[in-house]
């Protein structure tokens, strides 16, 4: 087993995972600490170290609101430790590998965590890479700066570093990816077979990396979970970047809020003071997220992919059934019709003829639709129509999720399944949930290896055939309580209508 590895900066020593056939290396620095003059600056070169770095535990998480406080579903699900170490010195990554030698040439997954670019960390227990590594994939999870530390813009920063004026968190991700390319062979990985993957804001980060044309050739496949967040009933899109002038004004307002007259003064302030003031500030001001700086980010990633401006690689993407449902928030059918006329214009009458237009999700919530599903499928179809020959695979996650809270397939619950880490969860999962998780992890790792998710289960039996989603064969993989169920039937007229409505507003 590879327990010691020589990287470009020095030797790292890992520990056997729970499965001793896997070595876990945790807390490997890939860039200089982003503190002092490096706060609000692109990641800088990591210094060498002498001797052996004992990569035995996760490095501190990025500065953010304290996890494990409150009673929301995510606090109970995995943000369980309010005492987890936290520091502005946070640019570290983690590697899981089952390679026995450095010439193994195993495929690599580089994982970006989610959390609205405000919260989250690789040490979340659902992100344990061991089960994926058992399938001959080297897993790398990259930490990055978030919230005000990762995405603030300000005229002084722009003047100082016009080539990297903001989006420091995205640049951290890219620096981690570039570190992988330079170093992963020593861990038994193949630097020419890399899949970037993420969920929610991590999936949005994958989209951001895909639409940065400077990244051409840095990765060969992409997995985007629950991140094409569009709503056919609303023009607002989660993940659309702020414009640079707006972001700089937001930064100026924040400096005034914390009492900083200059960039140097702000850099000298305590990180946790800034964190706490940001929590106050965000209650009445826009949060700091990805910015269209025309350096790293040149536009809305969904629109850029729709228009063909992206790194063309095979793509796996999908959603959970219950997340981010769109609906018409009114109380009567007369109001539904009025909303449809305002929203859909000349298409309103077509909409009203669908039986689905009269369905109620709940009180005063009509015509529910999963906007992510519509957006992913429409993007896939137009990618193909625009000449992209890379395969695109669509999935929907919709099994029963046990627990007295009866949560449904809430946003992020599928992570337990894709990483095959259900045993870490408090929920009373049963045998068939573990069977489903095994299949989902199989499909994902097969895609990481070859760009094709298909293959055999652990007992040698072929898994259900998952074809690319195309106009001629709209193949949808449904991950349900019964297992992996393929549906290649045509989309309903209502679903197609919603796909077209989203396309009109992309």
Buried (B, 14 or more C-beta within 10 A) or exposed (E): BBEBBEBEBBBBBBBEBEBEEBBBBBBBBBBBBBEEEBBBBBBBEBEEEEEEBEBEEBBBBBBBBBBBEEEEBBBBBBBBBEEBEBBBBBBBBBBBBBBEEBEBBBBBBBBBBBBBBBBBBBBBBBBBBBBBBBBBBBBBBBBBBBBBBBBBBBBBBBEBBEEBBBBBBBBBBBBBBBBBBEBBBBBBBBBEBBBBBBBBBBBBBBBBBBBBEEBEEBBBBBBBBBBBBBBBBEEEBBBBBBEBEBBBBBBBEBBEBBEBEEBEEBBEBEBEEBBEBBBEBBEEEBBBBBBBBEBBBBBBBBBBBBBEBBBBBBBBBBBBBBBBBBBBEBEEEEBBBBBBBEBBEEBBEBBBEBEBBEBEBEEEBBBBBBBBBBBBBBBBBBBBEEEBEBBBBBBBBBBEBBBEEEBBBBBBBBBBBBBBBBEEBEBEBEEBBBBBBBBBBBBBBBBBBBBBBBBEBEEEEEBBEBBBBBEEEBBBBBBBBEBBBEEBEEBEEBBBBBBEBBBEEB
